[in-house]
Amino acid sequence: MQHYTARPIPPAALKELRTTDDAGRAPAPLTDDEGGAPLRCCLRRSRPGETIALVSYAPLRRWAAATGADPGAYDEQGPVFVHAEECAGPETGGLAFTDSHRVLRRYCADGRILGGRLIGDPGAFAYALREAFDDPAVAFVHVRAVEYGCFLYEVRRG
């Protein structure tokens, strides 16, 4: 059985995003009074009273710069919540944010979308991920929120 792990935004990228995000803006930290924001730095929901920031993140752009790939028009940026200051990262291994409707978007090694799948039943998440990676052309999968289409995290084989 294959094991998959959610990959948070890498620490070096987080450091940059906390200064200037991928849209060229300085973050505006705020105190999260209610909690519940999906934090992409530690892959958990925020707790009331934590200081977080909503920043623009371009996951494919950063990946393409590191690999030499050209995602073309698939290079997009979108809003993500992170802790305003450095945090300890994920508290546990494994997958995160699987408790709701999600979209799994499949990508090939050159950054093109190979397909996607809507997960309506959280119990079907592991099966849909396995199904995505059954295709040898799939290099990685982005897990996204259905409500806003926001990037949650990346999953790779192994």
C-alpha positions in Angstrom: 0.0 0.0 0.0 1.3 3.4 -1.0 1.8 6.1 1.6 1.2 9.8 0.9 2.1 12.8 3.0 0.8 16.3 2.8 3.5 18.8 2.0 3.2 22.2 3.6 4.6 25.3 2.0 8.4 24.9 2.3 10.1 26.9 5.1 12.2 29.0 2.7 9.1 30.0 0.7 7.2 30.8 4.0 10.1 33.1 5.0 9.7 35.0 1.7 5.9 35.1 1.9 6.0 36.6 5.3 8.0 39.5 3.9 6.5 39.9 0.4 4.0 37.5 -1.0 3.9 36.1 -4.6 1.7 39.1 -5.7 4.4 41.5 -4.4 2.4 42.6 -1.4 3.6 42.9 2.3 1.4 40.7 4.5 -1.0 42.3 6.9 -0.9 40.1 10.1 -4.2 39.8 12.0 -5.4 38.2 15.2 -7.7 35.3 14.4 -10.5 35.8 16.9 -12.6 32.9 15.8 -10.0 30.3 14.7 -10.6 27.7 12.0 -8.5 29.2 9.1 -6.6 26.4 7.2 -2.9 27.1 7.8 -0.7 26.0 5.0 2.5 26.3 7.1 1.6 23.7 9.7 -1.4 22.0 8.0 -3.9 22.5 10.8 -6.7 25.0 11.5 -5.9 28.2 13.3 -6.8 28.5 17.0 -8.5 31.6 18.4 -6.0 34.3 19.3 -3.3 33.2 16.9 -1.6 35.8 14.7 -2.0 34.8 11.0 -1.7 36.4 7.6 -3.5 35.9 4.3 -0.9 35.9 1.6 -0.8 35.2 -2.1 1.0 32.0 -3.0 2.0 30.6 -6.4 2.9 27.0 -5.8 3.6 26.0 -9.4 5.7 29.1 -10.1 8.0 28.2 -7.2 8.1 24.5 -8.2 8.8 25.4 -11.8 11.7 27.7 -10.8 13.3 24.8 -8.9 12.8 22.2 -11.6 13.1 24.1 -14.8 9.5 23.2 -15.8 7.2 25.7 -17.6 3.6 25.5 -16.3 2.5 28.2 -18.8 -1.0 29.4 -18.1 -1.3 27.0 -15.2 1.0 29.2 -13.2 -1.6 30.8 -10.8 -1.5 32.5 -7.5 -4.1 32.5 -4.8 -4.8 33.3 -1.2 -3.4 31.1 1.6 -3.4 31.5 5.4 -0.1 31.1 7.2 1.1 31.9 10.7 2.4 35.5 10.7 5.6 34.3 12.4 7.6 31.1 12.0 5.9 28.1 13.5 7.0 24.5 14.2 5.4 23.1 11.0 3.0 20.1 10.9 2.3 18.5 14.2 1.6 15.1 12.6 2.5 13.3 9.4 -0.1 12.1 6.9 -2.8 13.9 5.1 -4.6 17.0 6.3 -7.9 18.8 5.7 -9.6 15.7 4.5 -12.8 16.4 6.5 -14.6 18.2 3.8 -15.3 18.4 0.1 -12.0 18.7 -1.8 -10.7 18.8 -5.3 -7.6 16.7 -6.3 -5.9 18.4 -9.2 -3.3 16.2 -11.0 -0.1 17.5 -12.6 2.5 16.0 -14.9 6.3 16.6 -14.5 6.2 19.7 -16.7 3.4 21.4 -14.7 0.4 20.8 -16.9 -2.9 19.7 -15.4 -3.7 16.1 -16.2 -7.2 16.1 -14.7 -9.0 16.5 -11.5 -11.5 14.9 -9.2 -14.1 16.3 -6.9 -14.2 14.4 -3.6 -17.7 14.7 -2.1 -17.3 12.1 0.6 -14.3 12.5 2.9 -14.1 8.8 3.1 -13.2 8.6 -0.6 -10.2 10.8 -0.3 -7.6 8.0 0.1 -9.1 6.1 -2.8 -9.1 9.1 -5.1 -5.5 9.9 -4.2 -4.4 6.3 -5.0 -6.4 6.5 -8.3 -4.5 9.7 -9.2 -1.1 8.1 -8.6 -2.0 4.9 -10.5 -1.4 7.1 -13.5 2.4 7.0 -14.0 2.3 10.4 -15.7 1.1 12.1 -12.5 4.0 13.7 -10.8 2.1 15.4 -8.0 -1.4 16.3 -6.8 -2.7 19.6 -5.4 -5.4 19.4 -2.8 -7.8 22.3 -3.1 -10.8 23.6 -1.2 -14.1 23.4 -3.2 -15.6 26.6 -1.8 -13.0 29.0 -3.0 -10.6 26.8 -5.1 -7.8 27.6 -2.8 -4.6 25.6 -2.7 -4.3 23.6 0.5 -1.2 21.5 0.0 0.7 19.3 -2.4 1.0 15.5 -2.3 3.8 13.4 -4.0 4.5 9.7 -4.2 6.4 8.2 -1.3 
